[in-house]
Amino acid sequence: MNNEEATKLLKRKGIDPDELIQYISAADALENLMSAAEEYCPGLKIDEMRKRDIWALLESYGNSVTRYHPEGDHQERGAFLENFEMLKKYGLRDEDYSSIDFC
């Protein structure tokens, strides 16, 4: 997933890609989340998520940026863990929890 693809998806969902999420744009945040999803939970279908669910994930990511260090995709994985139950509607499975969890 690159920035252009993330920007297109956000626009399609009605989210301003330049909206700041903890000093990063929504497009940059979604790009980071989608890249981490490819590695840790490839079954997650972010492009099928509803606007409010994407927004919840972006807000969690913004909070994770202040809580976790960036190595090992801890910030992205923290957002996935915080929204794990909701993300199951979009392809996550119970088995994915252990691959996402970094503790």
C-alpha positions in Angstrom: 0.0 0.0 0.0 1.4 3.3 -1.0 0.3 6.9 -0.1 -1.6 7.3 -3.3 -3.7 4.2 -2.6 -4.3 5.3 1.0 -5.4 8.8 -0.2 -7.8 7.3 -2.7 -9.3 5.0 -0.1 -9.8 7.8 2.4 -11.4 10.1 -0.2 -13.7 7.2 -1.2 -14.8 6.9 2.4 -15.3 10.6 2.8 -12.3 11.2 5.1 -9.9 14.1 4.4 -6.5 12.5 3.7 -4.8 15.7 4.9 -6.5 15.5 8.3 -3.8 15.4 11.0 -3.6 12.3 13.2 -1.2 13.3 16.0 0.8 15.4 13.6 0.6 13.0 10.7 -1.9 13.1 7.9 -4.7 10.5 7.8 -3.2 9.3 4.5 0.2 8.7 6.1 -1.4 7.0 9.1 -3.5 4.7 6.9 -0.5 3.9 4.8 1.4 2.8 7.9 -1.6 0.8 9.1 -2.1 -0.9 5.8 1.6 -1.8 5.5 1.6 -3.3 9.0 -1.6 -5.2 8.2 0.0 -6.8 5.1 2.7 -8.3 7.4 0.7 -9.1 10.6 -2.9 -9.6 9.5 -3.1 -10.0 5.7 -6.7 -11.1 5.9 -7.8 -7.7 7.2 -9.8 -5.9 4.5 -9.3 -2.2 5.4 -10.8 -1.2 2.0 -14.1 -2.7 3.1 -14.3 -0.8 6.4 -17.0 1.8 7.0 -16.0 5.4 7.5 -16.6 5.4 11.3 -14.5 2.2 11.7 -11.6 3.6 9.7 -11.8 6.8 11.8 -11.8 4.7 15.0 -8.7 2.9 13.8 -7.0 6.2 12.8 -7.8 7.7 16.3 -6.3 4.6 18.0 -3.3 4.9 15.8 -2.8 8.5 16.8 -3.0 7.5 20.5 -0.6 4.6 19.9 2.0 7.0 18.4 2.3 8.6 21.8 2.4 5.3 23.7 4.6 3.0 21.7 7.9 3.2 20.0 7.9 2.9 16.2 10.1 -0.2 15.9 8.4 -3.4 15.0 5.2 -1.7 14.0 4.3 -1.4 17.7 2.2 1.7 17.0 0.2 0.1 14.2 -0.2 -3.1 16.1 -1.3 -1.2 19.2 -4.2 0.3 17.1 -5.1 -3.1 15.7 -5.2 -4.6 19.2 -7.3 -1.8 20.6 -9.8 -2.4 17.8 -9.5 -6.1 17.5 -13.1 -7.0 18.0 -14.3 -4.4 15.5 -11.7 -5.5 13.0 -13.0 -9.1 13.1 -15.9 -7.8 11.0 -13.3 -7.1 8.3 -11.4 -10.3 8.2 -9.3 -10.6 11.4 -9.6 -14.0 13.1 -9.0 -14.9 16.7 -5.8 -16.6 15.6 -4.5 -13.3 14.3 -4.3 -11.8 17.9 -1.0 -13.7 18.7 0.7 -12.4 15.5 -0.4 -8.8 16.2 0.4 -8.9 20.0 3.9 -7.6 20.8 3.8 -8.1 24.6 
